[in-house]
Amino acid sequence: MTMNTDLSLGITASATHSVSTAERMAALLLALPVGVIEHRSDGSIVDANREAERILGLSREQLLGMSSAASHWRTVHEDGEDFLSVDYPSTLALTTGQSQRDTVMGLKLPDGRQRWLQINAEPLMSEEGEVAGALVCFLDTTEASEHRRLLELTVDAAGLGTWEWQIESGGLRFNDRWHAMLGYAPGELTPRTSTWGDLVHPADLTVAMQALESYFEDRSQPYRCEFRVQAGDGRWIWVLAAGAVIEQDNDGRPRRMAGVHLDITQRKQLEQALSDAAMTDALTQLPNRHALCDRLQRCRDRSIAHAGSCYAVLFMDFDRFKLVNDSLGHDAGDELLRQIATRMQAALRPGDEIARLVDGEPTAVRIGGDEFVVLVDRLRRPSDAERVAQRLLDVLRQPYDIAGQEVLSTASIGIVTSDRADRDPDALLRDADTAMYEAKSRGRGRYVVFSEDMHDRVRDAVRLEADLRRALNNGQELHVLYQPIVELDTQRMVGVEALVRWTHPTRGEIAPNDFIPLAEESGLIVELGNFVLRTACWDAMTWRSSLGLRAPATVSVNLSRAQIVRSALAQQVADQLRESGLPAHALRLEITETFAMQDSDLIYTLEALRALGVSLALDDFGTGYSSLSSLDQLPLDVVKIDRSFTSKMAGSEYHAALIEATLRMAKALHLEVVAEGVETKAQADQLLLLGCPLAQGWLFGRPMPALALIERGMVAGAEAREGWCVSA
């Protein structure tokens, strides 16, 4: 009895235990956040939990008895290819008796939705060791897969190559985009740190490693670094590397790191282009002032570090460039500057026996306008800079062809050498500029080496320019004198030439050779020329009112090139004639031969002036580039023989022959001829013998004020002369 009771209790306890275990297993299946399905050996479903129902979109009752191969749903691989039923994890577990791990499967549900599943399958074995079924667990990774796909699309669209680095082993893994970005096939490179080191540009490897070490020391900010990597075709690709440690050991040491590489080659090229543009003159493509200062500093540093290292700065300005630019137009002026730059680069060729180029780059620099600087480095001796300057002068003085027009433009060069190591770049440029102005003052088309006493002369020139501006404004220091032009046979005055003079309040009389070139360089020559024109017109009217027929028939006024190239010159002359009341035939305008023969457009301006009724004279004939046969190309009335020929004709058959030829040509062209600079009676007699009708010079009278001219005219009238004899 007792035994039976114990047996009964044991059976009851065993049954209770089995029920409890089954309930716990059922509760576990219900609570699991993964789908669980049990298959029989034939593949049919015998059980499913609630998560499986949710994921598959079918109830447990609908799932029972179904097979994985049922047509109820369609399954696909990650690449979109159909999943064959023989490859299902459940099928493989049932047929092979082996576990299946981490299979990714896309499941298309009857309602059209697609879900992505990560599946594990385990075979269920009988007591006999046979496969009795399979237990399949699957996790819904749809949202994670979509995020991953979106991330992949974003990474690909952004051109990002991803990388992962196993720090301890040195293993590297790159995505396909990384390989495509650098032009390598997947698997072409050994995925090791050593291979990566071989790809990085040698000049950038240290920087890249230092950036990595700095990140390991302080990981509060992501790792970022820019460096060059060699592409499959040999090019160097700039990449931006960014990443972070994603795994570390218990001691905090990094074990795994991941990040991205972005191709920034175009950005680097743009940055370089912008940098080059900031350091390059857009017109000539030569380095500009910013680049010059940088190179000067490098030369200075090298000179200080290496005793005996010598360099020089050549500062050049092109004589009369502004006038050429104004007369031919700005486009032609720009073309002239480009041709100048080309000639300079050719003259400063690499491997020069005199000077080596700075860091292999051109040493010619344009710093603005028509100002250029040449920097010659590593000279053997300071005097070698003069040889470079002379070579440049020889090359640059050759005629230029600007749109079929021959243009002449010489250069003035100032030289300063590095014989004093304490000179900073600004001081060197300032001294070279000073020497350049000294070259201009000595006649242009030459070079001058800087000396300390030049600063005083430059300061004087600056003060003189300021004083000239003041004189033009106050109208009290500048005045006009008039030199008679006479008939040689009667010595009767037929005209006068207006000559400007300047009486400085503290310095006294300033020589014309000192302030007229200064006015031309500073641009004040236009205002000065207008002053002379206006004064001469009013004075001529005063003479006509006071002297009547004894007044000079014409007053000659010199025109500067800057005045002539202005399109409004004819209108300005017309305005002065109208305001003063002077008849147009009483005004004679003079231009220099050198300018007249350089500018083919000048003829249009001259014809406009002739149309007003004024007469035109070609001054300084014989000193320019024209020939006698070219006189008929200009609308002239008078040719004035330069004083250099008059002074030399007594002892020079050449000069006498030129004067005689000029007289014959002028007669054929119906031009008057005036000989300038006649100072002796012998010169006057020889000119008269050669047939020259008119002359001017100290022999007939020095330049005099307008009132003095009236007084002498009245004296001549009192002597009852017909006309006015200057000798009186």
Buried (B, 14 or more C-beta within 10 A) or exposed (E): EEEEEEEEEEEEEEEEEEEEEEEEEEEEBEEBEBBBBBBBBEBBBEBBBBBBBEBBBBEBEBBEEBBBBEEBBEBBBEEEEEBEBEBBBBBBBBBEBEEBEEBEBBBEBEEEEBBBBBBBBBBBEEEEEEBBBBBBBBBBBBEEBEEEEEEEEEBBEEBBBBBBBBBEEEEBEBBEBBBBBBBBEEEEBEBEBEEBEEBBBEEBBEBBBEBBEEBEEEBEEEBEBBBBBBBBEEEBBBBBBBBEBEEBEEEEEBBBBBBBBBBBBEEBEEEEEEEEEEBBBEBBBBBBBEBBBEBBEBBBEBBEEEEEBBBBBBBBBBBBBBBBBBBBBEEBBBBBBBBBBBBBBEBBEEEBEBBBBBEEEBBBBBBEEBBBBBBBBBBEEBEBBBBBBEBBBEBBEEEBEBEEBEBBBBBBBBBBBBEEEEBEBEEBBBBBBBBBBBBBBEEBBBBBBBEEEBEEBBEEBEEBBEBBBEBBEEEEBBBBBBBBBBBBEEBBBBBBBBBBBBEBEEEEEBEEEBBBBBBBBBEBBBBBBBBBBBBBBBBBBBBBEBBEEBBBBBBBBBBBBBBBBBEEBBEBBBEBBEEBEBEBEBBBBBBBBBBBBBBBEBEEBBEBBBEBEBBBBBBBBBBBEBEBEEBEEBBBBBBBBBBBBBBBBEEEEEBBEBBBEBBEBBEEEEBBBBBBBBBBEEBBEBBBEBBBBBBBBEBBBEBBBBEEBBEBBBEBBEEEBEBBBBEB
